[in-house]
Amino acid sequence: MNSIDGPTLTTGETPGHDHRHPQRELVVTGLLATLGAVVLTTAIAALARAAGVDFEVPDGEEKIPLSGFAVVTAFASLLGVVLAVALRRWSARPSTWFLRTTVVLTLVSLVPATLSGADIATILTLVGLHLVAAAVVIPALTWRLMDAER
């Protein structure tokens, strides 16, 4: 008996969601999150500067330029993308390890700002900018890694 309504093959995939290129999806998500973090941190730094935060770090006696926020945010975020790709390839639980690692690295990244000797407004703004960038990039990549684990 040949029936059109015979057994169906289920793949467990979400309709409309292509899992054929999870690595590409992870990289694209990371690049978009990086762009979002760069725009957001640079905009917040510009607003803080307009509000009177001088971003002067006594170590070099010079002010951090707005472009510096963009470059450092992009660099750190792209390192996060590389970490996510590596963990996805070589870890059995990439989302768990990515989240743990990036939270620790974010906390470590706050140390130089707090020890810089800058005024309190600069220190608090630098710490806030680190946390803003992390709040954009870490969840985006973690969720994408969790999606790839399914």
JOWO-V869391 format. One record per residue. N is the residue number from 1. RES is the residue in one small letter. OMEGA is omega as a letter, one per 40 degrees, with the letter a starting at -180 (NA if undefined). Layout:
N_RES_OMEGA / N_RES_OMEGA
This chain:
1_m_a / 2_n_a / 3_s_i / 4_i_a / 5_d_a / 6_g_a / 7_p_i / 8_t_i / 9_l_i / 10_t_a / 11_t_a / 12_g_a / 13_e_i / 14_t_i / 15_p_i / 16_g_a / 17_h_a / 18_d_i / 19_h_a / 20_r_a / 21_h_a / 22_p_i / 23_q_i / 24_r_i / 25_e_i / 26_l_a / 27_v_i / 28_v_i / 29_t_i / 30_g_i / 31_l_i / 32_l_i / 33_a_i / 34_t_i / 35_l_i / 36_g_i / 37_a_i / 38_v_a / 39_v_a / 40_l_a / 41_t_i / 42_t_i / 43_a_i / 44_i_i / 45_a_i / 46_a_i / 47_l_i / 48_a_i / 49_r_i / 50_a_i / 51_a_i / 52_g_i / 53_v_a / 54_d_a / 55_f_i / 56_e_i / 57_v_a / 58_p_a / 59_d_a / 60_g_a / 61_e_i / 62_e_a / 63_k_i / 64_i_i / 65_p_i / 66_l_i / 67_s_i / 68_g_i / 69_f_a / 70_a_a / 71_v_a / 72_v_i / 73_t_i / 74_a_a / 75_f_a / 76_a_a / 77_s_i / 78_l_i / 79_l_i / 80_g_i / 81_v_i / 82_v_i / 83_l_i / 84_a_i / 85_v_a / 86_a_i / 87_l_i / 88_r_a / 89_r_a / 90_w_a / 91_s_i / 92_a_i / 93_r_a / 94_p_a / 95_s_i / 96_t_a / 97_w_i / 98_f_a / 99_l_i / 100_r_a / 101_t_a / 102_t_i / 103_v_i / 104_v_i / 105_l_i / 106_t_i / 107_l_i / 108_v_a / 109_s_i / 110_l_a / 111_v_a / 112_p_i / 113_a_a / 114_t_a / 115_l_a / 116_s_a / 117_g_i / 118_a_i / 119_d_a / 120_i_i / 121_a_i / 122_t_a / 123_i_a / 124_l_i / 125_t_i / 126_l_i / 127_v_i / 128_g_i / 129_l_i / 130_h_a / 131_l_i / 132_v_i / 133_a_i / 134_a_a / 135_a_i / 136_v_a / 137_v_a / 138_i_i / 139_p_a / 140_a_a / 141_l_i / 142_t_i / 143_w_i / 144_r_i / 145_l_i / 146_m_i / 147_d_i / 148_a_i / 149_e_a / 150_r_NA
